[in-house]
């Protein structure tokens, strides 16, 4: 069955989703949700929405898709069991290792792997299935050909509507290092929605350079259906109920085969629309992917400004009313807002604090009539009722597999016997239950009398029993018991270096990160006297993996440094060891213990977002921490310049400058298929000597004098001389 999956940041949004035809909703509890800024659900509201959803035939998926620290494990697992025991249909998790531990302890719990896990290849999907996940929520960047391969192997969920993260799923540390709030822990401050300037072709103008348009797959959902996708996900747990309602209606119409969906699309645009929509990256980058000129809700164009007698009039077929609001664009850029004042003939007058000009575009962003209409529906459940009223016998009523009997045998009427019309009228009253009643059988035999109170009581008993049957929790119930965690031991005094060239480099472990994944491995890496690992990036395609396999034949490789869980599967298939990279986001001992159950894991790097005390607690003979060098904060799997290749200066490193003057290096590299990809680094390099007994990982991708950087690894003062701008990262204070 194909599934429309809707977001629910609040109870109102959840009701809007169900009432407009969602097959399932996903929501967060008060903690451990990747959208901590949403309203989320406490225990009473969660129980209420589970009951409504299940009565209406919809499923509830609970998003517990944040990174969990050691001190939070007990609360996390207790919350997870609460959600499951109260009737959740699945739990969404980001940490695949924590998920494996949950599955082994509680095998009946249905687990979906979050998009934050970055599954974009069959390798990642296979690991998820091996660990007990029944569904993968694919990274938004996954190409349609990869989607098809994954969907043949495991149930898949794909985003079709809503906001797009500019960074590859689960690998964004921009909010973390720029503002101390971790996106991986549900507290993203969205620095990507601010203004920046790329130093490309002499440009210095700032715009919303990192902001992407909203995704709207629309009718191309047919291609996803053909690829075997099961669930079509609408993003938006931070958005309002009218958006949820309009989005669900739009996709419900498409899946139900509506021939004209223009009104539903217009409603959707008016409830939320950033950038006039893009089809996303599944089908290849389109011209609307980037939204550099407008940030936030654009709405739908309803006319242009005409200045008449000092008033701003709009000649339009649209008839606004009090409460409607507008956004004004000039030359494609937002200049301000406006409100409805009055109607004059076929035109209407707007007011604005900004001085408007003839020809300014008027876009409606709050359409009160649309909001009321899309929120006016109510989901009603069809039920079939059978009534058996035989003189001298006990009355029997049945519906949806439920059977209720009266307390007394039916008496003979002295006057005005019970009629079929009386029975219909009684059982069409549903006591507030959202059902549409039809009658399968009405058997009325004899001249019957039944007190009205008894008849009403029998009806209430039937509908109460139907509600109870439809909302009964069928999940296996579990009690929480703490996990026995085997701590890691020993110390690691090795140094590992990430670089694109190893000329003159002396280190224990070399991690080669290619500038071109189709190019041969450099001699400086082949001939070096160190352990050799290939850098396996967070986002890969089948062509990339074929290129990696070719590189393995060029020299003796010890293993791969993986930024994506799929690297474990790839390494296993090729007889290689795994260095679990910082992209694995290891933040607790249970996940580390589960990871180390994999026979081919040689080393693991701990999360970049842990402080010194937290890092020390997870130390061991195979542990590393990012100690100094560059801090990669984003992976961009699209062209930030709109694929204007013929105009591109094709620099290896660009600069991205924010409104405060901070400059973030952006490294360009080439994928195996020739496409450009980009890595954004922090505006300040990392300095520090790491943590005692934990190996030092140095990211020297952008460092020219690598051997000097290695020589300074044990001295902060020497590092300060090397790096112009520096930070100690989260080592001292950690991150929220």
C-alpha positions in Angstrom: 0.0 0.0 0.0 1.3 3.5 -0.9 1.5 5.8 2.1 1.2 9.6 2.5 3.2 10.4 5.6 2.5 13.8 7.1 4.4 15.9 9.8 2.9 16.7 13.1 4.7 19.2 15.2 1.5 19.8 17.3 -1.8 18.1 18.1 -3.5 20.6 15.7 -1.2 19.6 12.9 -1.7 15.9 13.6 -5.5 16.3 13.4 -5.2 18.3 10.2 -3.1 15.5 8.7 -5.5 12.8 9.6 -8.6 14.8 8.7 -7.2 15.5 5.2 -6.3 11.9 4.4 -2.8 11.1 5.6 -2.1 7.4 5.9 0.5 8.0 8.6 1.9 10.8 10.7 5.3 11.3 12.3 5.8 13.2 15.4 8.2 13.8 18.3 7.9 13.5 22.0 9.0 16.2 24.4 12.6 15.0 24.1 15.0 13.3 21.6 13.2 14.7 18.6 15.3 16.2 15.7 12.8 19.2 15.8 13.1 20.4 19.4 11.6 23.7 18.2 8.3 22.1 17.3 5.5 21.8 19.9 6.0 18.0 20.1 3.8 15.8 22.3 3.6 15.1 26.0 2.2 11.8 27.3 -1.6 12.8 27.4 -1.5 14.4 23.9 0.5 11.4 22.5 -2.1 8.9 23.9 -4.9 11.0 22.4 -3.4 11.2 18.9 -2.5 7.6 18.8 -6.1 6.7 19.6 -7.5 9.1 17.0 -5.0 7.9 14.3 -5.7 4.2 14.9 -9.4 4.7 15.0 -9.2 6.5 11.6 -6.8 3.8 10.2 -3.7 6.0 10.2 -0.3 5.0 11.7 1.9 6.8 14.1 5.7 7.0 13.7 7.7 8.5 16.6 10.8 10.4 15.7 13.5 9.8 18.2 16.2 10.7 15.7 18.7 12.7 17.7 22.2 11.8 18.9 22.1 10.5 22.5 24.8 11.0 25.1 25.7 8.5 27.8 23.9 10.3 30.6 20.7 10.4 28.4 20.6 6.8 27.5 18.2 5.7 30.3 15.7 8.5 29.5 16.0 7.9 25.8 15.2 4.2 26.1 12.4 4.8 28.6 10.8 7.3 26.3 11.2 4.9 23.4 9.4 2.1 25.3 6.7 4.4 26.4 6.0 5.3 22.8 5.9 1.7 21.7 3.9 0.4 24.7 1.3 3.2 24.0 0.8 2.1 20.5 3.4 3.7 18.2 3.6 1.8 14.9 7.3 2.5 14.4 10.3 4.4 16.0 12.5 6.5 13.8 16.2 6.5 14.9 19.3 8.2 13.5 22.0 6.1 15.3 22.1 2.7 13.5 24.2 1.1 16.3 21.8 2.2 19.0 19.0 0.9 16.9 20.7 -2.5 16.6 21.0 -2.7 20.4 17.3 -1.8 20.7 16.3 -4.5 18.2 18.3 -7.2 19.9 16.8 -6.4 23.3 13.2 -5.6 22.0 12.8 -7.5 18.7 9.1 -6.7 18.2 9.7 -2.9 18.0 9.5 -1.7 14.4 12.5 0.5 13.6 12.8 3.0 10.7 16.2 4.5 10.0 16.1 8.2 9.8 17.2 10.3 6.9 19.8 11.6 9.3 21.6 8.3 8.9 22.3 9.3 5.3 21.3 6.1 3.5 21.9 6.7 -0.2 23.2 3.4 -1.5 22.3 -0.3 -1.3 25.3 -0.8 1.0 23.7 1.5 3.7 20.3 -0.2 3.3 21.8 -3.6 3.7 23.5 -2.6 6.9 20.2 -1.2 8.2 18.3 -4.4 7.4 21.0 -6.5 9.0 20.6 -4.4 12.2 16.9 -4.9 12.4 15.5 -1.9 10.6 12.5 -2.6 8.4 12.5 0.7 6.6 15.0 3.3 5.5 14.2 7.0 5.1 16.5 7.9 2.2 18.8 10.9 2.1 17.2 13.6 0.0 20.1 13.5 -2.3 19.6 9.9 -3.4 19.3 9.6 -7.2 16.3 7.8 -8.7 18.4 4.9 -9.9 19.8 4.3 -6.4 16.3 4.6 -5.0 15.1 1.8 -7.3 17.9 -0.5 -6.2 17.3 0.2 -2.5 13.5 -0.2 -2.9 13.9 -3.7 -4.3 15.7 -4.7 -1.1 13.9 -2.9 1.7 10.9 -0.7 2.4 11.7 2.9 1.5 10.4 6.3 2.5 11.2 9.3 0.3 10.6 13.1 0.9 8.2 14.6 -1.7 7.4 18.0 -0.1 8.9 20.6 2.2 12.1 22.2 3.2 15.4 20.9 1.9 18.6 20.9 4.0 21.5 22.3 2.0 23.9 19.9 3.7 23.9 16.1 3.2 21.6 14.4 5.7 23.2 14.0 9.2 26.5 15.7 8.3 25.7 19.3 9.2 27.8 20.9 12.0 27.3 24.5 10.9 24.8 25.4 13.6 27.0 23.5 16.1 30.2 25.3 15.4 28.7 28.7 14.4 26.3 29.0 17.3 26.8 26.2 19.8 23.5 24.5 18.9 23.6 21.0 17.3 21.3 20.2 14.4 22.1 16.5 15.2 20.5 17.0 18.6 17.4 18.8 17.2 18.5 22.4 17.9 19.5 23.7 14.5 19.6 27.5 14.3 19.5 27.4 10.5 22.6 29.5 9.7 22.2 28.2 6.1 19.1 30.5 5.7 21.3 33.7 6.2 23.1 35.8 3.6 26.5 34.9 2.3 28.7 35.7 -0.7 30.8 33.2 -2.7 34.0 34.7 -4.1 33.2 33.3 -7.6 34.2 35.3 -10.7 34.8 38.4 -8.5 31.4 38.3 -6.8 31.1 40.0 -3.5 27.3 40.5 -3.3 25.6 38.6 -0.5 22.4 36.7 -1.0 20.8 33.5 0.4 23.6 31.5 -1.1 23.0 28.3 0.9 19.3 28.4 0.9 17.4 25.8 -1.2 13.9 26.0 -2.5 11.2 23.9 -1.0 10.8 20.4 -2.5 7.6 19.6 -4.3 7.7 16.4 -6.4 4.1 16.7 -7.4 3.1 14.5 -10.4 6.6 13.1 -10.6 5.6 11.0 -7.6 4.7 8.5 -10.4 8.4 8.0 -11.0 8.9 7.2 -7.4 6.0 4.8 -7.4 7.5 3.1 -10.4 10.8 2.9 -8.5 9.1 0.9 -5.8 8.9 3.6 -3.0 6.4 2.8 -0.3 6.0 6.0 1.7 5.9 9.6 0.5 7.0 12.0 3.2 6.0 15.6 3.7 8.5 17.6 5.7 7.3 20.3 8.1 7.1 19.6 11.8 7.8 23.3 12.4 5.0 24.4 10.1 1.4 25.4 10.7 -1.7 23.1 10.5 -2.9 24.7 7.3 0.3 23.8 5.5 0.0 20.2 6.7 -3.6 20.1 5.6 -3.0 21.6 2.2 0.1 19.3 1.5 -1.8 16.2 2.5 -4.8 17.2 0.3 -2.5 17.8 -2.7 -0.8 14.4 -2.6 -4.0 12.6 -1.6 -5.5 14.0 -4.8 -2.5 12.8 -6.9 -2.5 9.3 -5.5 -6.3 9.1 -5.8 -6.1 10.0 -9.5 -7.6 13.5 -9.5 -7.4 14.9 -13.0 -7.3 18.6 -12.0 -5.2 19.4 -9.0 -4.6 23.1 -9.7 -6.7 24.4 -6.8 -4.9 22.0 -4.3 -1.5 23.2 -5.6 -2.5 26.8 -5.3 -3.7 26.2 -1.7 -0.3 24.6 -1.0 1.6 27.5 -2.4 -0.4 29.9 -0.2 0.2 28.0 3.0 4.0 27.6 2.5 6.2 28.0 -0.6 9.9 28.7 -0.5 11.5 29.4 -3.9 8.5 28.4 -6.1 9.5 24.7 -5.6 12.1 22.4 -6.9 11.8 18.7 -7.9 14.9 18.1 -5.7 18.0 16.1 -6.4 16.5 12.6 -7.0 15.9 13.6 -10.7 19.0 15.7 -11.1 19.5 19.4 -10.1 17.0 21.7 -11.7 17.1 25.4 -12.1 14.9 26.1 -9.1 16.9 24.2 -6.6 18.6 27.3 -5.3 16.6 30.1 -3.7 19.2 32.9 -3.3 16.8 35.9 -3.7 13.9 34.9 -1.3 14.2 33.4 2.1 11.1 32.1 3.8 7.5 31.8 2.6 7.0 33.3 -0.9 3.3 32.4 -1.3 1.6 32.8 -4.7 1.6 35.7 -7.0 -1.8 37.5 -7.3 -0.9 40.7 -9.1 1.4 43.7 -9.4 1.3 47.1 -7.7 -0.1 50.1 -9.3 0.4 53.4 -7.5 -2.7 55.6 -7.9 -3.2 58.8 -6.0 -0.7 57.7 -3.3 -2.4 54.4 -2.8 -1.0 51.0 -3.6 -3.7 49.2 -5.7 -3.6 45.7 -7.1 -5.8 44.8 -10.1 -6.5 41.1 -9.6 -9.1 38.4 -9.9 -8.3 37.5 -6.3 -10.7 38.9 -3.7 -8.8 39.3 -0.4 -10.4 39.9 3.0 -9.3 41.1 6.4 -6.4 39.2 7.8 -4.8 38.4 4.5 -1.1 39.2 4.1 1.3 39.7 1.2 5.0 39.7 0.4 6.3 42.2 -2.2 9.1 41.4 -4.6 11.0 43.7 -6.9 13.3 42.4 -9.6 12.9 38.9 -8.0 14.0 40.0 -4.5 11.9 40.5 -1.4 11.6 44.1 -0.3 8.9 43.9 2.4 5.4 42.9 3.4 1.9 44.3 2.9 -1.6 43.9 4.4 -5.0 44.2 2.9 -6.8 47.4 3.5 -10.0 47.6 1.3 -11.5 46.7 -2.1 -12.2 49.3 -4.8 -14.0 47.9 -7.7 -12.0 45.1 -9.4 -8.9 46.1 -7.5 -7.9 46.0 -3.9 -5.7 48.3 -1.8 -2.7 47.2 0.3 -0.7 49.0 3.0 3.0 48.7 3.4 5.7 50.2 5.6 8.0 50.0 2.5 7.6 52.5 -0.3 6.3 50.5 -3.3 6.6 51.1 -7.0 4.6 50.4 -10.1 5.2 46.8 -11.2 6.2 45.4 -7.8 5.0 41.8 -7.6 2.4 41.0 -5.0 2.4 37.5 -3.5 -0.2 36.3 -1.0 1.4 34.6 2.0 -1.7 34.4 4.3 -5.0 33.6 2.6 -7.5 33.3 5.4 -10.2 31.8 3.2 -7.8 29.0 2.1 -6.7 28.3 5.7 -10.3 28.0 6.8 -11.2 25.7 3.9 -8.3 23.2 4.2 -8.8 23.0 8.0 -12.6 22.5 7.8 -12.6 18.8 6.9 -13.0 16.0 9.3 -12.0 12.4 8.7 -15.0 10.1 9.0 -14.7 6.4 9.3 -17.3 4.3 7.4 -18.8 1.5 9.6 -21.4 -1.1 8.8 -24.1 -1.8 11.4 -26.4 -4.9 11.7 -29.4 -4.8 14.1 -31.4 -7.8 15.3 -34.5 -7.0 17.2 -36.8 -10.0 17.6 -39.8 -10.0 19.9 -39.2 -12.0 23.1 -35.4 -12.2 22.5 -32.5 -10.1 23.6 -31.6 -7.4 21.1 -28.3 -7.8 19.3 -26.3 -5.1 17.5 -23.1 -5.7 15.5 -20.5 -3.6 13.8 -16.8 -4.0 12.7 -16.6 -7.4 14.4 -18.0 -6.2 17.7 -21.3 -7.7 19.1 -23.4 -6.2 21.9 -26.5 -7.6 23.5 -29.3 -5.8 25.4 -29.9 -6.5 29.1 -33.5 -7.4 28.7 -35.7 -9.5 26.4 -37.7 -7.4 24.0 -41.3 -6.9 25.2 -44.5 -6.8 23.2 -45.7 -3.3 22.4 -49.1 -2.1 23.7 -49.1 0.8 21.2 -46.7 2.4 18.7 -44.3 -0.5 18.2 -40.7 0.0 17.3 -40.1 0.7 13.5 -37.1 0.3 11.2 -37.1 4.1 10.9 -36.8 4.4 14.7 -33.8 2.0 14.7 -32.1 3.9 11.8 -32.6 7.3 13.5 -31.2 6.0 16.7 -28.1 4.4 15.3 -27.3 7.3 13.0 -26.6 9.3 16.1 -22.9 8.6 16.7 -22.4 10.4 20.1 -19.5 12.5 18.6 -17.7 9.5 17.1 -16.4 10.5 13.6 -18.1 7.7 11.7 -20.4 7.4 8.7 -23.0 4.6 9.4 -24.5 2.3 6.8 -26.8 -0.6 7.7 -26.0 -4.1 6.5 -28.9 -5.8 8.1 -31.9 -4.6 10.1 -34.0 -7.5 11.3 -37.2 -6.4 13.1 -39.6 -9.2 13.9 -42.8 -8.7 15.9 -44.5 -5.8 17.6 -41.7 -4.6 19.8 -41.4 -2.2 22.7 -38.1 -1.1 24.1 -37.6 1.9 26.4 -35.8 4.8 24.6 -33.1 4.8 27.4 -32.3 1.2 26.8 -32.1 1.7 23.1 -29.8 4.6 23.5 -27.7 2.7 26.0 -27.3 -0.2 23.5 -26.2 2.2 20.8 -23.6 3.9 23.1 -22.3 0.5 24.2 -21.9 -0.6 20.5 -20.0 2.5 19.5 -17.9 2.5 22.6 -16.9 -1.1 21.9 -16.1 -0.3 18.2 -13.9 2.6 19.4 -12.1 0.4 21.9 -11.6 -2.4 19.4 -10.1 0.0 16.8 -7.8 1.7 19.3 -6.7 -1.3 21.2 -2.9 -1.5 21.5 -1.7 -4.7 19.9 2.1 -4.1 20.4 4.1 -6.4 22.5 4.7 -4.7 25.9 8.2 -4.3 27.2 9.7 -3.2 30.5 12.9 -1.3 30.6 16.1 -2.9 31.9 19.5 -1.1 31.7 21.9 -2.4 29.2 25.1 -4.0 30.4 27.8 -1.9 28.6 31.3 -3.2 28.2 33.6 -0.2 28.4 36.5 0.2 26.1 40.0 0.0 27.5 43.6 0.7 26.6 45.2 3.8 25.2 45.8 5.0 21.7 48.8 7.1 20.9 48.6 7.1 17.1 48.1 10.0 14.8 45.8 9.8 11.7 46.0 12.4 9.0 43.3 13.3 6.4 44.9 14.9 3.3 44.8 14.9 -0.5 48.6 14.6 -0.8 51.1 13.0 1.4 54.4 14.3 0.1 56.9 14.5 3.0 54.2 13.4 5.5 55.1 11.1 8.3 52.3 9.7 10.3 50.9 6.5 11.7 47.8 6.4 9.6 47.2 8.2 6.3 43.6 8.8 5.0 43.6 9.7 1.4 40.8 12.1 0.3 40.7 12.4 -3.5 40.3 15.7 -5.3 39.0 13.6 -8.2 37.5 10.2 -7.5 38.1 8.9 -11.0 41.8 9.8 -10.8 44.6 7.4 -9.8 46.0 7.4 -6.2 49.0 9.7 -5.9 52.5 8.2 -5.5 53.0 10.0 -2.2 50.2 7.9 -0.7 51.2 4.6 -2.4 54.8 4.8 -1.3 54.3 6.2 2.2 55.4 4.3 5.3 52.0 4.3 7.1 48.7 2.5 7.4 46.7 3.4 4.3 43.0 4.2 4.3 40.8 5.6 1.5 38.3 8.4 2.5 34.8 7.2 1.8 32.6 10.3 1.8 29.1 10.7 3.3 27.4 10.8 -0.1 28.3 8.2 -2.7 26.7 6.7 -5.8 27.3 3.4 -7.5 29.8 5.0 -9.8 31.8 6.3 -6.9 31.8 2.8 -5.3 33.0 1.3 -8.6 35.8 3.9 -8.7 36.8 3.0 -5.1 37.0 -0.6 -6.1 39.3 0.4 -9.0 41.6 2.3 -6.5 41.9 -0.8 -4.4 43.8 -2.5 -7.3 46.4 0.3 -7.5 48.2 -0.4 -4.2 47.8 -2.3 -1.0 45.1 -0.6 1.0 44.5 -1.4 4.7 40.9 -0.1 4.8 38.5 2.8 4.3 37.8 5.8 6.5 34.0 5.9 6.3 31.8 8.9 6.8 28.7 6.8 6.0 27.4 3.6 7.5 27.4 2.0 4.1 31.2 2.0 4.3 30.9 -1.0 6.7 29.2 -3.1 4.0 31.6 -2.0 1.3 34.6 -2.8 3.4 33.3 -6.2 4.3 32.7 -7.1 0.6 36.3 -6.1 -0.2 38.0 -7.6 2.8 39.0 -4.3 4.2 39.2 -2.8 7.7 37.0 0.2 8.7 38.0 3.4 10.3 34.6 4.7 11.5 34.8 8.4 10.8 33.4 11.4 12.6 30.4 11.1 10.3 29.3 8.1 12.3 28.4 10.6 15.1 29.4 8.3 17.9 28.2 9.9 21.2 27.5 7.1 23.7 29.2 3.9 25.0 26.3 1.6 23.9 26.8 2.7 20.2 30.5 2.3 20.5 30.2 -1.2 22.0 27.8 -2.2 19.2 30.0 -0.8 16.5 33.0 -2.8 17.8 31.0 -6.0 17.4 31.8 -5.7 13.7 34.9 -7.8 13.1 36.4 -5.4 10.5 36.4 -2.2 12.6 40.0 -1.1 13.2 39.4 2.4 14.6 36.6 4.8 15.4 36.5 8.5 15.6 34.2 10.1 18.2 31.7 12.8 17.4 33.0 16.3 16.8 30.3 17.6 19.2 31.5 16.0 22.4 33.5 17.8 25.1 36.7 16.5 26.7 35.0 14.7 29.6 32.6 13.0 27.2 35.4 12.0 24.9 37.5 10.5 27.7 34.5 8.4 28.8 34.5 6.8 25.3 38.3 6.3 25.0 40.0 3.1 24.2 42.9 1.6 22.2 41.0 2.1 18.9 39.5 5.6 19.7 40.3 8.8 17.9 39.2 12.4 18.3 39.5 15.3 15.8 42.3 17.2 17.6 43.4 19.9 15.2 43.3 21.1 11.6 40.2 21.9 9.6 36.6 21.3 10.7 34.3 20.2 7.9 30.9 21.5 8.8 28.9 20.7 5.6 28.8 18.4 2.6 27.1 20.0 -0.5 25.9 17.4 -3.0 24.8 20.0 -5.6 26.3 22.8 -7.5 25.9 26.0 -5.5 26.3 28.0 -8.7 23.3 26.6 -10.5 25.4 24.4 -12.8 26.5 27.3 -14.9 29.6 25.3 -15.9 30.6 27.4 -18.9 30.9 30.5 -16.7 32.7 28.8 -13.8 36.2 29.6 -12.7 36.5 26.1 -11.3 38.6 27.0 -8.3 39.7 24.2 -6.0 38.8 26.3 -2.9 36.2 29.1 -2.7 35.4 31.4 0.1 31.9 31.8 1.6 31.6 35.1 3.6 28.8 35.8 6.0 27.3 39.2 6.9 29.6 39.4 9.9 32.7 39.0 7.7 33.5 35.5 8.7 35.0 33.4 5.9 34.3 29.7 5.4 36.5 27.8 3.0 34.6 25.7 0.4 36.5 22.9 -1.2 35.5 21.7 -4.6 36.1 18.1 -5.6 35.0 15.8 -8.5 32.9 12.7 -8.1 33.5 9.6 -10.2 30.8 10.7 -12.8 32.6 14.1 -13.2 30.1 16.1 -11.2 31.4 18.7 -8.7 30.7 18.3 -5.0 31.7 20.7 -2.2 32.8 20.6 1.4 32.3 23.7 3.6 34.9 24.1 6.4 34.6 26.2 9.6 35.8 29.8 9.5 38.3 28.9 12.2 40.7 26.0 12.4 40.7 23.6 15.3 43.5 23.8 17.8 44.2 21.5 20.7 46.1 18.5 21.9 43.1 16.2 22.0 42.3 13.9 24.9 44.7 11.8 27.0 45.0 8.2 25.7 42.9 8.9 22.6 44.4 9.0 19.1 44.7 12.3 17.3 42.9 12.8 14.1 44.1 15.7 12.0 42.1 17.0 9.1 44.8 18.7 6.9 42.8 18.7 3.7 43.2 22.5 3.3 46.6 22.8 5.1 49.6 23.5 2.9 52.4 22.7 5.3 51.1 19.4 6.5 54.3 18.1 8.2 54.5 21.3 10.3 50.9 20.8 11.4 51.7 17.2 12.4 54.8 18.5 14.3 52.6 20.9 16.2 50.0 18.4 17.2 51.1 18.3 20.8 51.5 22.1 21.2 48.6 24.6 21.2 51.0 27.5 21.1 52.7 26.2 17.9 49.3 25.6 16.4 48.3 29.2 17.1 51.3 30.4 15.1 50.2 28.2 12.2 46.6 29.0 12.0 45.4 32.6 11.4 42.0 32.0 13.0 41.4 29.2 15.5 39.0 27.7 17.9 39.1 24.9 20.6 35.8 23.7 19.2 33.6 21.9 21.7 36.4 20.4 23.8 35.8 22.6 26.8 32.1 23.4 26.7 30.5 20.9 24.5 27.3 21.6 22.6 23.6 21.8 23.3 
